[in-house]
Amino acid sequence: MTTAEETKLPTGQLYGLWGSASGQFLTQGGRVIFHTSREELEFLFPGTEVKPVDVSPLEGIPIQYVRGMEAVQFPLDRSEFRCQT
């Protein structure tokens, strides 16, 4: 079991993915998806608006724990990605 002292919670501004159709932050399981780096979110999800989000790290879900993101290493090394046009 992890203690509060062992858990490293993000500090500073958090950013979320904004759903233009829903007008809400994107969620998984009812928890707002967030990340500490606006630039990394914009790189991973081009064309999706990224906005500052005011959510407790304990109530949201970090992007690295979202389904489908398991293979992505953070911080990002952009050289590991290929552009497909």
N, CA and C atoms as a LAMMPS dump frame, in Angstrom:
ITEM: TIMESTEP
0
ITEM: NUMBER OF ATOMS
255
ITEM: BOX BOUNDS ff ff ff
-5.0000000000000000e+02 5.0000000000000000e+02
-5.0000000000000000e+02 5.0000000000000000e+02
-5.0000000000000000e+02 5.0000000000000000e+02
ITEM: ATOMS id mol type element x y z
1 1 1 N 0.844 -1.181 0
2 1 2 C 0 0 0
3 1 3 C 0.888 1.242 0
4 2 1 N 0.51 2.228 -0.782
5 2 2 C 1.292 3.457 -0.91
6 2 3 C 0.819 4.483 0.106
7 3 1 N 1.76 5.107 0.787
8 3 2 C 1.401 6.149 1.738
9 3 3 C 1.352 7.488 1.031
10 4 1 N 0.757 8.471 1.666
11 4 2 C 0.654 9.814 1.089
12 4 3 C 2.031 10.398 0.824
13 5 1 N 3.002 10.076 1.667
14 5 2 C 4.346 10.598 1.49
15 5 3 C 5.016 10.002 0.249
16 6 1 N 4.671 8.765 -0.111
17 6 2 C 5.27 8.102 -1.267
18 6 3 C 4.618 8.521 -2.58
19 7 1 N 3.391 9.032 -2.502
20 7 2 C 2.669 9.439 -3.698
21 7 3 C 3.122 10.823 -4.109
22 8 1 N 3.598 10.937 -5.346
23 8 2 C 4.044 12.231 -5.851
24 8 3 C 2.911 12.843 -6.666
25 9 1 N 2.241 13.803 -6.085
26 9 2 C 1.158 14.486 -6.777
27 9 3 C 1.731 15.638 -7.588
28 10 1 N 1.156 15.872 -8.772
29 10 2 C 1.641 16.998 -9.571
30 10 3 C 1.354 18.319 -8.876
31 11 1 N 2.253 19.253 -9.068
32 11 2 C 2.062 20.585 -8.515
33 11 3 C 2.04 21.583 -9.664
34 12 1 N 1.532 22.75 -9.417
35 12 2 C 1.48 23.774 -10.455
36 12 3 C 0.231 23.63 -11.307
37 13 1 N 0.229 24.337 -12.424
38 13 2 C -0.926 24.358 -13.312
39 13 3 C -1.116 23.015 -14.009
40 14 1 N -2.361 22.576 -14.057
41 14 2 C -2.717 21.363 -14.783
42 14 3 C -3.511 21.756 -16.021
43 15 1 N -3.425 20.917 -17.064
44 15 2 C -4.102 21.191 -18.329
45 15 3 C -4.96 20.004 -18.719
46 16 1 N -6.096 20.3 -19.344
47 16 2 C -7 19.254 -19.775
48 16 3 C -7.362 19.418 -21.237
49 17 1 N -7.914 18.359 -21.795
50 17 2 C -8.379 18.357 -23.18
51 17 3 C -9.835 18.805 -23.196
52 18 1 N -10.125 19.823 -24.015
53 18 2 C -11.453 20.41 -24.065
54 18 3 C -12.244 19.799 -25.224
55 19 1 N -13.405 19.279 -24.921
56 19 2 C -14.274 18.718 -25.948
57 19 3 C -15.091 19.815 -26.606
58 20 1 N -14.791 20.122 -27.857
59 20 2 C -15.489 21.227 -28.53
60 20 3 C -16.971 20.913 -28.724
61 21 1 N -17.32 19.659 -28.947
62 21 2 C -18.725 19.298 -29.137
63 21 3 C -19.489 19.31 -27.813
64 22 1 N -18.854 18.807 -26.75
65 22 2 C -19.535 18.713 -25.451
66 22 3 C -19.455 20.003 -24.644
67 23 1 N -18.413 20.81 -24.931
68 23 2 C -18.217 22.018 -24.137
69 23 3 C -17.743 21.703 -22.721
70 24 1 N -17.099 20.546 -22.558
71 24 2 C -16.604 20.115 -21.253
72 24 3 C -15.223 19.492 -21.424
73 25 1 N -14.515 19.365 -20.3
74 25 2 C -13.235 18.671 -20.329
75 25 3 C -13.48 17.187 -20.554
76 26 1 N -12.577 16.545 -21.303
77 26 2 C -12.7 15.118 -21.563
78 26 3 C -12.405 14.342 -20.286
79 27 1 N -13.119 13.237 -20.128
80 27 2 C -13.006 12.43 -18.915
81 27 3 C -12.852 10.963 -19.268
82 28 1 N -12.403 10.218 -18.293
83 28 2 C -12.42 8.757 -18.361
84 28 3 C -12.972 8.276 -17.039
85 29 1 N -14.027 7.525 -17.088
86 29 2 C -14.639 7.035 -15.85
87 29 3 C -15.129 8.16 -14.96
88 30 1 N -15.51 9.284 -15.569
89 30 2 C -16.007 10.42 -14.799
90 30 3 C -14.924 11.3 -14.201
91 31 1 N -13.664 10.975 -14.454
92 31 2 C -12.542 11.752 -13.916
93 31 3 C -11.91 12.557 -15.034
94 32 1 N -11.675 13.842 -14.792
95 32 2 C -11.086 14.73 -15.797
96 32 3 C -9.654 14.291 -16.102
97 33 1 N -9.357 14.146 -17.399
98 33 2 C -8.018 13.783 -17.853
99 33 3 C -7.15 15.039 -17.808
100 34 1 N -5.964 14.932 -17.183
101 34 2 C -5.096 16.1 -17.079
102 34 3 C -3.641 15.737 -17.297
103 35 1 N -2.839 16.777 -17.513
104 35 2 C -1.385 16.629 -17.646
105 35 3 C -0.739 17.927 -17.177
106 36 1 N 0.514 17.856 -16.806
107 36 2 C 1.226 19.034 -16.314
108 36 3 C 1.841 19.859 -17.439
109 37 1 N 1.899 19.292 -18.642
110 37 2 C 2.528 19.989 -19.766
111 37 3 C 1.518 20.256 -20.88
112 38 1 N 1.205 21.517 -21.065
113 38 2 C 0.312 21.913 -22.16
114 38 3 C 0.91 21.502 -23.511
115 39 1 N 2.217 21.717 -23.68
116 39 2 C 2.893 21.421 -24.937
117 39 3 C 2.805 19.935 -25.288
118 40 1 N 2.969 19.068 -24.3
119 40 2 C 2.885 17.635 -24.577
120 40 3 C 1.467 17.227 -24.969
121 41 1 N 0.469 17.775 -24.313
122 41 2 C -0.915 17.468 -24.7
123 41 3 C -1.199 17.937 -26.121
124 42 1 N -0.746 19.145 -26.456
125 42 2 C -0.967 19.675 -27.81
126 42 3 C -0.246 18.831 -28.851
127 43 1 N 0.908 18.286 -28.518
128 43 2 C 1.651 17.424 -29.437
129 43 3 C 0.928 16.09 -29.62
130 44 1 N 0.467 15.497 -28.526
131 44 2 C -0.185 14.192 -28.588
132 44 3 C -1.578 14.246 -29.208
133 45 1 N -2.267 15.367 -29.036
134 45 2 C -3.646 15.501 -29.514
135 45 3 C -3.796 16.756 -30.363
136 46 1 N -3.14 16.78 -31.53
137 46 2 C -3.209 17.975 -32.38
138 46 3 C -4.657 18.232 -32.805
139 47 1 N -5.023 19.496 -32.806
140 47 2 C -6.379 19.868 -33.203
141 47 3 C -7.376 19.851 -32.056
142 48 1 N -6.964 19.341 -30.899
143 48 2 C -7.829 19.345 -29.715
144 48 3 C -7.403 20.508 -28.829
145 49 1 N -8.379 21.295 -28.419
146 49 2 C -8.067 22.453 -27.579
147 49 3 C -7.606 21.99 -26.196
148 50 1 N -6.534 22.609 -25.722
149 50 2 C -5.989 22.326 -24.394
150 50 3 C -6.187 23.571 -23.548
151 51 1 N -6.804 23.392 -22.382
152 51 2 C -7.095 24.521 -21.498
153 51 3 C -6.594 24.229 -20.083
154 52 1 N -6.27 25.294 -19.341
155 52 2 C -5.968 25.1 -17.924
156 52 3 C -7.203 24.518 -17.231
157 53 1 N -6.985 23.581 -16.342
158 53 2 C -8.09 22.937 -15.635
159 53 3 C -7.838 23.037 -14.14
160 54 1 N -8.901 23.322 -13.416
161 54 2 C -8.815 23.435 -11.958
162 54 3 C -9.431 22.176 -11.358
163 55 1 N -8.596 21.133 -11.28
164 55 2 C -9.056 19.861 -10.727
165 55 3 C -8.002 19.367 -9.749
166 56 1 N -8.46 18.768 -8.675
167 56 2 C -7.519 18.161 -7.735
168 56 3 C -6.891 16.94 -8.396
169 57 1 N -5.568 16.788 -8.3
170 57 2 C -4.928 15.596 -8.864
171 57 3 C -5.522 14.296 -8.314
172 58 1 N -6.092 14.356 -7.128
173 58 2 C -6.706 13.164 -6.534
174 58 3 C -8.062 12.846 -7.159
175 59 1 N -8.674 13.824 -7.814
176 59 2 C -10.004 13.625 -8.397
177 59 3 C -9.963 13.456 -9.912
178 60 1 N -8.836 13.807 -10.54
179 60 2 C -8.678 13.648 -11.978
180 60 3 C -7.893 12.386 -12.287
181 61 1 N -7.532 12.246 -13.558
182 61 2 C -6.704 11.103 -13.97
183 61 3 C -5.581 11.617 -14.866
184 62 1 N -4.33 11.38 -14.482
185 62 2 C -3.202 11.824 -15.303
186 62 3 C -3.227 11.133 -16.669
187 63 1 N -2.826 11.839 -17.704
188 63 2 C -2.862 11.318 -19.067
189 63 3 C -2.115 9.994 -19.193
190 64 1 N -1.044 9.795 -18.437
191 64 2 C -0.27 8.567 -18.566
192 64 3 C -1.02 7.331 -18.079
193 65 1 N -2.147 7.519 -17.368
194 65 2 C -2.942 6.389 -16.885
195 65 3 C -4.23 6.192 -17.682
196 66 1 N -4.395 6.937 -18.752
197 66 2 C -5.579 6.823 -19.599
198 66 3 C -5.419 5.617 -20.524
199 67 1 N -6.507 4.875 -20.72
200 67 2 C -6.472 3.722 -21.63
201 67 3 C -5.917 4.138 -22.985
202 68 1 N -4.997 3.35 -23.511
203 68 2 C -4.386 3.637 -24.799
204 68 3 C -3.096 4.422 -24.707
205 69 1 N -2.761 4.92 -23.533
206 69 2 C -1.537 5.71 -23.367
207 69 3 C -0.442 4.935 -22.62
208 70 1 N -0.668 3.641 -22.406
209 70 2 C 0.265 2.841 -21.61
210 70 3 C 1.671 2.8 -22.192
211 71 1 N 1.797 2.828 -23.509
212 71 2 C 3.11 2.704 -24.151
213 71 3 C 3.857 4.03 -24.269
214 72 1 N 3.219 5.122 -23.923
215 72 2 C 3.844 6.443 -24.05
216 72 3 C 4.669 6.731 -22.802
217 73 1 N 5.917 7.093 -23.011
218 73 2 C 6.816 7.423 -21.904
219 73 3 C 6.824 8.933 -21.679
220 74 1 N 6.748 9.35 -20.426
221 74 2 C 6.781 10.765 -20.07
222 74 3 C 8.012 11.033 -19.228
223 75 1 N 8.654 12.211 -19.402
224 75 2 C 8.346 13.234 -20.404
225 75 3 C 8.582 12.699 -21.809
226 76 1 N 7.868 13.286 -22.765
227 76 2 C 7.932 12.83 -24.148
228 76 3 C 9.306 13.064 -24.759
229 77 1 N 9.716 12.116 -25.592
230 77 2 C 10.869 12.294 -26.463
231 77 3 C 10.284 12.297 -27.87
232 78 1 N 10.143 13.483 -28.436
233 78 2 C 9.454 13.613 -29.726
234 78 3 C 10.128 12.836 -30.846
235 79 1 N 11.394 12.512 -30.689
236 79 2 C 12.075 11.729 -31.72
237 79 3 C 11.555 10.306 -31.788
238 80 1 N 10.844 9.857 -30.765
239 80 2 C 10.274 8.512 -30.762
240 80 3 C 8.961 8.432 -31.537
241 81 1 N 8.484 9.565 -32.038
242 81 2 C 7.22 9.612 -32.761
243 81 3 C 7.483 9.858 -34.235
244 82 1 N 6.692 9.218 -35.057
245 82 2 C 6.762 9.452 -36.506
246 82 3 C 5.566 10.272 -36.905
247 83 1 N 5.787 11.207 -37.79
248 83 2 C 4.681 11.992 -38.35
249 83 3 C 4.063 11.19 -39.477
250 84 1 N 2.764 11.05 -39.45
251 84 2 C 2.06 10.38 -40.528
252 84 3 C 1.112 11.378 -41.154
253 85 1 N 1.368 11.696 -42.423
254 85 2 C 0.525 12.68 -43.104
255 85 3 C -0.195 12.058 -44.279
